[in-house]
Each structure stands twice: as C-alpha cells, then as structure tokens.
C-alpha cells in the first residue's frame, strides 16, 4: 500500500537558495532551509524539497529502502525563530532527494510532486517524530 505524506512545513527557502523557477516544479540545486517555527518533526518540506534530521538519515542509510538519496542542506534559524526559541539549537539535517516516480519504489512522487511512501518506509518513519505530518493511505 502507498501512503501520501504532507510533512511539517517549518520554514521555507532562505537567502542563498539556488533554484530554476522557470520550470514546475522548481529545480533546487542548493537549498537553504530557513526555519521559522519547528514543531520537532524529523521530516520537513519546503516545496519541492524534503529535509530530514541526521538521526532519521542514519536510520534510512541502514535500510534497503529504494527511491531516495541524501544530499547536503543548509538549515538556518530565522530571526523570529531565534527570538521565540532562545537557547534551542536545531539538529543537523540532510536533504532527502526522492528520485523515483515508480510506485514499486519505497519513496516516490506523485504527479503533483507529493511524497508517496510504501508500508516499509512508513514503518521506518513512524519510529521517528512525524506527529505533524499528514498521512493518508492512497492504495
């Protein structure tokens, strides 16, 4: 079964993000994720990009799940985040590239560039904090 995920949006593209916005979805070659308000989820989104905590990335590396690769991301707290969350340090993050649009893969994208995951991938994700991620079974 596949599951449609709508991850927590804790911020968005920050200054320094490099993207080709002449196409849809935009092609982001360098992502700076600027955190405005993080509720603690290990999986975040800033369309069309996905970001995961280093601890989730480590767990993902130890699996045989398909349809993904990791890459660098620069995560920065916004001024607002720093003012409202003094003393709270953000964890390290990795960019999650979902490379497949093949339903046979554990991570893939639908026609609207939304994240779809298999039962096995969802089982892994649920071992982490995805409390603010909308999850819907789609078939």
N, C-alpha and C positions, 0 to 999 in steps of 0.2 A: 504494500500500500504506500502511496505517496502522501506527503503532508506539506501543505503550503505554510510557510513561515513568514511572519511580518515582524522582524526583530525590533527591539527598542531603538528609537532614534534619540541618541543622547546629545546630538550636535549636528554638525554638517561640515561641508568643505571649508577649510580655513585658508587664510592667506598663504600663498605658496603652492596651492594645489595646481597641478598642470593637467589640463583636460582639453580634448577636442569636443566642443559643444555643438559643432556643425552637424553631428550625426546623433541619432537616437537609438539606443541610449548613449549618452556621452562616453567617450573612451578616456578614462582617467589613467594617465601614465605615472603620476606622482600624487599621492593622497596625503593631505594634511587634514586630519580629523580634529576639528576644534570642538571640545566638549563644553556644552552649555549647562547641562543638568543630567548627570548619570545616576540611574537608579540601581546600578550594580550588576546588570546582566553581563554575561560572558560573550554574548553575540550582539553586535550592534550593526546598524545600517546607516548609510548616507548615500542615497541613490546615485549611481547604480552599484555602490561598493558595500562590501561586508567586512567587518572588523571583528576579530576575536581576541580574547585575553590570551596571554602567553600560556597560562595553565591549560586552557582548552586546546591551544595549538599543540602543546606537548602530548596531550591525550590523543589528539587526532593523528599525530605522527606515528603513534604506536598501533594504529589500526590498519586494516586493509580496505578501508572505505575508498570509493572511487569518485572522480569528477571534481576534484579540488586540488589546489596547490596554495602554498603560503608565500607571502611576499612582505616587504617592508611597508610600514606605515608610520607616519609621524603623528603622534597624538599629543595635543596641547590643551591645557585648560584655558577656557576663555576668562577674561577679566571678571565677568559675572560669576563664573564657577568659583574662581579663587576667592571672591568676596563672600560668597554664600557658604563656602566649604573650607574655610581657613584650616590649614593643617592636614587636610585629606589629600593624600598622594594617589594619583591614578596608577593602576598597574601597567605593566608592559603589554603591548598589543601587537598583533600580526594582522596583515591584510589577508583575508580569505578570498582567493580568486576561485570562482566556480566556473570551470572551463567547459562544462558539458551542457548540452540541451537534449541529452539522451536519457529517457526515463529509466533505462537499465542501470544508470549510474546512481550512486548513493546521494550525491549532491548534483543538482541540475537546476536549470532556469526555465520558467515557462515563457510564453510568447510576450509577456509584459515585463520580462526581466525580474520576476518574483522568484524567491528561493523555494525550491522543492527539495525535500529530503525523503529518503527511504525510512522504513521502520528501524533498520540498524543504525542509521545516522541519528534519528530522533532519540533512540535509546541512549546513545552516547551524549547527545546534547542535554538530555534531561538529568544527567549526572552532575550538571553544572547549573548555574543560575540563568534560567530563561523565563523568569517569572513575569516579565513584561513583554514577552514575545507572544504574539497571537499565533496559535497553531490550529490548523484546520485540516482534517482528513479530506483528501480530494480523489481518492480512488486507488 
